[in-house]
């Protein structure tokens, strides 16, 4: 009797599309698959196992003949497998059953060890490849970050350029406001100038004549307004020139800022890609190292003895299971009675002779005139 400790109702799918990530994929490669009870049952009659039993016990049977002697079955609603061996020699049957369990456990251990060894070799190769890729990616990222115009330098230049554009835009807006104020002031002064007379009539005393005369003199207010207009127009010309210079400077700085932004975005994207690649390779290397350690530990464990246990050794039977003479005799008697009963009914059904007067009357429709009895001459002689 064997007890399976690691079994599942259905086979576990190993498709990478059903996995949840790198760790699941690596686990699929390194773990021993959990088999169904039917799989364990089928392996008990495999040709390889039969050959191992034949070689160990020095049997003269073929693998197929030996397999026909073995009848494994699953105990209902349990994880137990019952192994029955039928042979004319009870001691040999017991030895075959015992060796079958031993060789089965040994075979499972060997297969598991082979799989674990392949898994360890595969994981070690993957670690070596991953570490090389990680070293190359790390060196390339260091080289990338040490370039004259790296991400840090571009970020500083972009910050400075953004501040300069903001400063010049503020100055440009201030100048625009000043120009608007100057236009407004000039318009107001021109309106005042238009209503201010240029000459004023002034009364003066003429000493030579000794009389008061009327003369035309320039209006000081008109002159003052004209001077203010001239000053404001000069200031307007100066502010207009400053506005054009600032506008050109802002356009130039904005172009540089756009170029820096594009270059920074490109460099930052490349750096992020390199950082993600390095982080992914680090995680991959760590996962592979952990799985390699776990696989080595699993390899050191006798997994065959932990997945299948012998709960009951094979014993030498005290009586044969066949032939059962008493049962065979009883069956023969019952079958004989049944067959003779059927035969009696068949003979009775097939008998078409006339035995009584009633048979003659019924079958021939003729009257019976008399019956001649059968005389036993031997009995008559004895009586005489």
PALUMKE-325166 format. One record per residue (C-alpha): residue in three letters; z, y, x. Coordinates in steps of 0.05 Angstrom, whole numbers, plus 5000, padded with zeros to 4 digits. Layout:
# residues N
alaZYX/...
This chain:
# residues 384
unk500050005000/unk497850675029/unk500251365007/unk495551965016/unk499252615029/unk493153075036/unk488252994979/unk484753434929/unk481453324862/unk474753594885/unk471353744951/unk472654434979/unk466354844985/unk465055095056/unk459555605041/unk460656255077/unk458556625014/unk465056384981/unk469456615038/unk473557235039/unk472257475110/unk472057305184/unk478756945183/unk476456485126/unk470056325163/unk473756155227/unk478855745187/unk473155345157/unk470755165227/unk477554995256/unk481154665198/unk480753935179/unk477653855110/unk482053585055/unk478652975025/unk478852684955/unk482252024938/unk475351724927/unk473351924997/unk479451595027/unk477850974985/unk470650945007/unk472450995081/unk476750355076/unk470449935070/unk466050305120/unk461949905169/unk465150235229/unk472150035206/unk469849325192/unk467049265263/unk473649495292/unk477448965252/unk472548425272/unk473048615346/unk480648635345/unk481747975307/unk475747625339/unk473047435271/unk466547075258/unk464947475196/unk459547995189/unk461648705168/unk458648595099/unk462347925090/unk468848225113/unk467948825067/unk467048345008/unk473948055022/unk477248745018/unk478649064951/unk481949754956/unk483850104891/unk487450744870/unk493850654832/unk492951034766/unk495851734763/unk498351714835/unk496251834907/unk497251104926/unk491750634949/unk492849894942/unk489049454991/unk487948724973/unk484748215021/unk482247544995/unk481546965044/unk482646215045/unk487746295101/unk493846685075/unk496246875145/unk489347135163/unk488947535098/unk495647855115/unk493348015187/unk486748315162/unk490448765113/unk495348995167/unk490049105219/unk485749465168/unk491149985156/unk492550065231/unk485250135250/unk484050605191/unk489551075215/unk487051025287/unk479951165264/unk482251775225/unk486152025286/unk480051945331/unk475452305283/unk480552865274/unk481552925349/unk473952955359/unk473353505306/unk479253895336/unk476253835405/unk469554095381/unk473054655344/unk477054855406/unk470754855449/unk466955255397/unk472655765390/unk473455845465/unk465955975473/unk466256485417/unk472256825450/unk468456865516/unk462357165482/unk466557645441/unk470657875501/unk464258025539/unk461458415481/unk468158785474/unk468058965548/unk460959225544/unk462359615480/unk468759925511/unk465060135575/unk459360435535/unk464260825491/unk467861095552/unk461161305582/unk459161615516/unk465662015512/unk465162245584/unk458362585573/unk458063345586/unk456763495513/unk461362995481/unk464263015411/unk470463405433/unk466263935469/unk461464005411/unk467264065362/unk470264635404/unk463464975408/unk462364885334/unk469265175319/unk467865785363/unk460965885335/unk463665835264/unk468966365281/unk463566815312/unk459066745251/unk464966905206/unk466767515249/unk459667795250/unk458767665175/unk465168055162/unk462668625207/unk455868595173/unk458968655104/unk463269245129/unk457069595156/unk453369465090/unk459069795053/unk458970385102/unk451470465093/unk452270455018/unk457670985024/unk453271405069/unk447471365019/unk452171574964/unk454972155005/unk448072395024/unk445672374952/unk451872764930/unk450973284985/unk443573354969/unk445273474897/unk450374004917/unk445274304966/unk439974344912/unk444374784869/unk447075204927/unk442975824944/unk440575865014/unk441376645018/unk446677094990/unk446077844972/unk451478225010/unk453378965004/unk454379315071/unk455880035091/unk450480345132/unk453880825181/unk447481165199/unk445781325128/unk452781345106/unk451180935044/unk452080225018/unk445979795024/unk444379084996/unk442178565048/unk440577805046/unk444777355090/unk444876595100/unk449676235054/unk455175905097/unk456275365045/unk448875195045/unk448975155121/unk455274725119/unk452274245068/unk445874195109/unk449774035171/unk453773505134/unk447373195108/unk444573195178/unk450872865205/unk450972335151/unk443572185161/unk444872095235/unk450771645219/unk446371275169/unk441071165222/unk446370915269/unk449370445217/unk442470205197/unk440970025270/unk447669685276/unk446369305211/unk439669055236/unk442868845302/unk448568485267/unk443668155219/unk439567895277/unk445867665312/unk448267295250/unk441466955241/unk441466745314/unk448666485311/unk447266115246/unk441365775279/unk445765565337/unk451165345289/unk446164915250/unk443764595315/unk450864465337/unk452564175269/unk446663695272/unk448163495344/unk455563415328/unk454062985266/unk449462535307/unk454562465364/unk460262355315/unk456461825277/unk454861465341/unk462061515365/unk464661255298/unk459760675302/unk462160505372/unk469460555351/unk468360105291/unk464659605336/unk470259605387/unk475559525333/unk471558965300/unk470858595367/unk478258675381/unk479958385313/unk474957825322/unk477757655391/unk484957655364/unk483057215305/unk479356725349/unk485256695397/unk490156555340/unk485656015310/unk484655705379/unk492255655388/unk493055365317/unk487554865330/unk490554635395/unk497254535360/unk493754145305/unk490253735358/unk496953535389/unk499453275322/unk497852565299/unk494352805237/unk492252105215/unk499451885207/unk501252515170/unk495552485120/unk495951735105/unk502451345107/unk503550595101/unk508850515047/unk508549765041/unk506549265095/unk501948675079/unk505848025067/unk503747295071/unk503047035000/unk506946404982/unk501846144932/unk494246224927/unk491446694875/unk485846204862/unk484345674839/unk489845654785/unk489544924764/unk494044974703/unk490245564678/unk483545234692/unk485744594654/unk488144994594/unk481645384593/unk477644734599/unk481444414540/unk480445034497/unk473145074515/unk472344324501/unk475444364432/unk471244964415/unk464944634440/unk466343964404/unk467944334339/unk461444714344/unk457744064360/unk460843714299/unk458544274254/unk451544254285/unk450943494277/unk453443524206/unk448444074191/unk442643694222/unk444443014189/unk439342884132/unk441042144115/unk443441894047/unk450341584048/unk452941583976/unk450241463906/unk451142193891/unk446542353950/unk441041903921/unk441742203851/unk441842923878/unk436142853928/unk431442343894/unk433342483821/unk433441733808/unk438941313776/unk442940843820/unk442740123795/unk447739833845/unk450939883913/unk450339343965/unk456639364008/unk456239244083/unk459038574101/unk462538484168/unk460937764186/unk466137734241/unk471837934194/unk469237434141/unk469436874192/unk476537064212/unk478937034140/unk475636354127/
